[in-house]
Amino acid sequence: MIVCLDTNFLIDLLSNSPSAIEKARTLDKNRIAISVISFYELYFNAFRKNPSKFARYG
């Protein structure tokens, strides 16, 4: 079964939340996915916080 990770979980994981890290370690790295919506939300917020890092992308 493929597990689709939601944006809140990904934010927790990127923030080094111990519970998110513990949960992520239990997942099969070959059976996880994120939606295009989660990808966009993460990308958009990263861009908004530091636009100079993303200037070369458009």
MARKE-680192 format. One line per field, with one value per atom (N, C-alpha, C): residue in one letter; x, y, z. Coordinates in steps of 0.02 Angstrom, whole numbers, padded with zeros to 5 digits. Atoms other than C-alpha are relative to their C-alpha. Example, Ala and Ser with C-alpha at 12.3 -4.5 7.8 and 13.67 -1.06 7.14 Angstrom:
! MARKE-680192
residu [A:A:A:S:S:S] $
u [00045:00615:00045:-00042:00684:-00039] $
v [-00059:-00225:00060:-00059:-00053:00055] $
w [00000:00390:00000:-00003:00357:00037] $
END
This chain:
! MARKE-680192
residu [M:M:M:I:I:I:V:V:V:C:C:C:L:L:L:D:D:D:T:T:T:N:N:N:F:F:F:L:L:L:I:I:I:D:D:D:L:L:L:L:L:L:S:S:S:N:N:N:S:S:S:P:P:P:S:S:S:A:A:A:I:I:I:E:E:E:K:K:K:A:A:A:R:R:R:T:T:T:L:L:L:D:D:D:K:K:K:N:N:N:R:R:R:I:I:I:A:A:A:I:I:I:S:S:S:V:V:V:I:I:I:S:S:S:F:F:F:Y:Y:Y:E:E:E:L:L:L:Y:Y:Y:F:F:F:N:N:N:A:A:A:F:F:F:R:R:R:K:K:K:N:N:N:P:P:P:S:S:S:K:K:K:F:F:F:A:A:A:R:R:R:Y:Y:Y:G:G:G] $
u [00042:00000:00044:-00036:00063:-00033:00024:00048:00013:-00005:00013:00008:-00014:00092:-00032:00032:-00006:00048:-00043:00064:00019:-00015:00050:00054:-00051:00151:00068:-00062:00282:00031:-00026:00298:00030:-00027:00320:00066:-00061:00450:00057:-00051:00545:00021:-00014:00536:00033:-00033:00618:-00042:00044:00467:00016:-00017:00516:-00054:00053:00346:-00006:00002:00348:00059:-00059:00524:-00009:00012:00476:-00049:00049:00324:00031:-00031:00425:00046:-00046:00550:-00037:00038:00410:-00026:00027:00362:00050:-00042:00430:00016:-00018:00528:-00016:00019:00480:-00075:00073:00294:-00032:00029:00268:-00006:00011:00204:-00026:00033:00148:-00042:00043:00010:00032:-00024:00044:-00022:00024:-00057:00049:-00049:00061:00066:-00061:00210:-00005:00010:00140:-00001:00005:00098:00069:-00068:00275:00043:-00040:00356:-00021:00026:00245:00022:-00019:00278:00075:-00073:00465:00019:-00013:00465:-00019:00025:00364:00047:-00044:00485:00069:-00067:00644:00001:00006:00609:00067:-00064:00792:00030:-00025:00831:-00030:00037:00705:-00001:00001:00739:00019:-00022:00827:-00052:00052:00670:-00058:00054:00559:-00028] $
v [-00059:00000:00063:-00063:00174:00048:-00048:00306:00070:-00069:00485:00046:-00043:00607:00068:-00065:00765:00057:-00058:00940:00011:-00009:00951:-00047:00049:00792:00020:-00019:00852:00061:-00058:01019:-00022:00026:00927:-00037:00036:00816:00048:-00049:00964:00042:-00038:01047:-00044:00048:00893:-00018:00021:00848:-00073:00068:00692:-00052:00049:00610:-00012:00009:00642:-00042:00039:00574:-00073:00069:00420:-00035:00029:00390:-00011:00006:00420:-00060:00058:00287:-00066:00062:00159:-00012:00005:00193:-00029:00028:00099:00057:-00057:00231:-00009:00014:00147:00001:00001:00161:00063:-00063:00343:00049:-00050:00488:00063:-00061:00667:00024:-00026:00752:00062:-00061:00891:00061:-00055:01002:00011:-00006:00965:00028:-00025:00994:00076:-00071:01163:00040:-00036:01215:00008:-00004:01175:00047:-00042:01258:00073:-00069:01413:00033:-00029:01440:00009:-00009:01412:00061:-00058:01539:00065:-00059:01662:00022:-00016:01651:00023:-00018:01668:00004:-00003:01727:00003:-00005:01761:-00069:00068:01574:-00030:00029:01539:00045:-00049:01688:-00031:00030:01581:-00045:00045:01473:00036:-00034:01606:00056] $
w [00000:00000:00000:00002:-00044:00050:-00049:00092:-00027:00023:00039:00061:-00058:00162:-00010:00007:00197:00019:-00009:00210:00073:-00071:00400:00024:-00019:00422:-00029:00032:00298:00034:-00037:00389:00066:-00063:00554:-00012:00016:00472:-00015:00016:00401:00060:-00061:00572:00053:-00045:00651:00061:-00054:00756:00017:-00018:00854:-00017:00015:00831:-00075:00072:00643:-00024:00019:00628:00018:-00022:00727:-00047:00046:00616:-00069:00066:00457:-00003:-00001:00509:-00007:00005:00512:-00071:00067:00331:-00049:00053:00181:-00049:00042:00085:-00073:00069:-00078:-00011:00004:-00039:00028:-00023:00006:-00059:00053:-00099:00033:-00021:-00084:-00059:00054:-00182:-00030:00033:-00304:00041:-00042:-00186:00058:-00055:-00040:-00026:00030:-00154:-00010:00013:-00207:00065:-00064:-00028:00031:-00028:00030:-00040:00044:-00120:00007:-00004:-00111:00065:-00065:00075:00006:-00001:00055:-00042:00044:-00088:00035:-00033:00013:00057:-00056:00160:-00022:00023:00056:-00076:00073:-00122:-00037:00034:-00162:-00015:00013:-00149:-00063:00056:-00287:-00061:00055:-00401:-00067:00064:-00531:-00031:00027:-00552:-00031:00034:-00620:00038] $
END
